C-alpha cells in the first residue's frame, strides 16, 4: 500500500463531517457586519443621548465652494494638501538624514559612531511631542526659521530619520558578505562595489519599510497641530472651534487619513509579497 | 582598553559638530541675546513646604509621576486587550480574525492625535459616567482614598486620568496585538501538531504548549512597547491630562522660559526612557541565556 492509498483510506481531517452553517465563512462575515452595525448604532445612540444635532449638510462647503462659477477649495482640502506636502518633504529629508546616519555608523569612524549614537539615542528616548516643542520653542528662534511648517518638517525628518537609518543599515547588512568579497576579488573599488553590487540588492529590500515611513509621516504630522502648522488636524480643530460639529468633522477627517495611509499600507503589503515571491 | 585610531574623517566630523554648536551658541548669545535663567527650574522639581517643613515634589516631578502611572496602567489594560486580540488574530475561525484585523488596521492607520481627540470627546461624555468613578471617590474611606491616590493620582483628576488611560490603551492594544500574534506564529507548527496528537484540547494547547513559548519571544518587544508608551503618554497632554508634557507647557507659558523648561523636560523623559531601555536590555540578555 503506497502512502497515497493510505491517505485515501483515512477520513479527511475534519472527520468527514460537513461544515455546519454556523461554522461557515459567510456566517462569520455576517456576524462581522452585524458587529460593525452594532458599534455604529452605539455611537449614534451616544450622540443622541448627548442631544447632539447632526449637521452633515453644512460640511461640503468646507471642502469646496463654488462662488460666481469659480471653484474654491475649502480648509479641509488645504489641510490635506499641507499634510501631503509635509509628508513628501519629510520623506526626502528623513532619507537623507537616515543615509548620513547609516553611513556614519557603517563607516567604522570613531567620531561618526559617537555622533550617530547620540543622535539615535536622543530621538529614540524622548517623546515626539517634546521634540516638536524643542524644535518650535528652542531651535526655531535659534536657527531663525520663519515658517513653522519648516520647523515641523525638520522635526519629523529627524524623528523618522532614525527609522530610515535603521532600514538602510539593515538593508545593506542583509546583503551576504560573499557579495562584497566577490566585488573586491574582481578588483572593484569600495564605491563601485556599493553602486554595482550592494545597492541593487539592498534597495528592493528597503522599499517596503521606507513606504512604511511615509505612512508614519502622515500619521505623525497630526502632532504638528500643536505648533500652529495648518495641516489637516489643525484645520479640523479650527473648524470644530467655529462650528461645534465635532463628530461630523472627525468622522470625515479620520477617513481622509485612512484613505491615504491604507492605500500606502496596501502598497507595502503588495511589495513585500512580490519580494518574498522573487526570492 | 585600546584607544580608537583617529583618522582625518574623525577630525572632520568633530570639527563639524563643534562648528554647529558654536553657531547655535553665537545665535543665542548675540542674535537672540537670550539670558539663560535656570534658577526657576529647581523650584518646579521640588519646593519647600512651610507647613510640613520639608521639600515636597512640585509640578514637574508630579507630572513625571503621572506619566509613569499612565504608562503602567495603560500597559496593563492594553496587554489584556492586546492578548485577546492577538490570540483572536491566530484563530481558525474567520470571525475573530476579521474583528481583530479590522481593529488593528484601523488603529494603526489612523493618526493618534485625531483618534485621541475624537475618542476622548466621546468617552469623556459617554463611558466615564457609566464607570461611576466620582461616586466611588465620594464614598471611599480616607484609607482607601490614600491607596487610590497613590495608584491613580489626585482624586479630583481621577476621572480624567481614567479617560486618558482608556484612550491610550485602545491605541496601544493594537500594537500589542501584533506583537502577540507574531509571537504565537513564531512557535513552530510542529509544536501545535504535537499537542494535538496527544489529544490536548484547543484551550489546553494554548495554555500549556503555545503561550509559554510565545511569551518568551514576546517579552523583549513588549518591553520596547512600554518605552514607546512612556513617550506616547505625552500625547494625552493635548487632551488636558496633567502629565509631564502638560505641566511643561503650563510652566513654560507662565514663566516665559521656553528654552529651559523644554530642555529639562526632554532630559527627564530621556533619563526615564534610557534607564528603562538599559534595564530591559539586561533582562533580555538574561532571558536569552535561559532560552539557550
Interface residues (C-beta under 8 A of the other chain):
Chain A: X23 X25 X28 X29 X31 X32 X35 X36 X43 X46 X49 X50 X104 X107 X109 X110 X111 X112 X115 X121 X122 X124 X125 X126 X127 X128 X129 X130 X131 X133 X134 X137 X138 X141 X142 X143 X144 X215 X218 X219 X220 X221 X222 X223 X225 X226 X233 X236 X237 X246 X247 X250 X251 X253 X254 X257 X258 X261 X262 X265
Chain B: X4 X5 X6 X7 X9 X10 X11 X13 X14 X17 X24 X27 X28 X31 X32 X93 X94 X95 X98 X99 X102 X105 X106 X108 X109 X110 X111 X112 X113 X114 X115 X117 X118 X121 X122 X125 X126 X227 X230 X231 X232 X233 X234 X235 X237 X238 X245 X248 X249 X252 X258 X259 X262 X263 X265 X266 X269 X270 X273 X274 X277
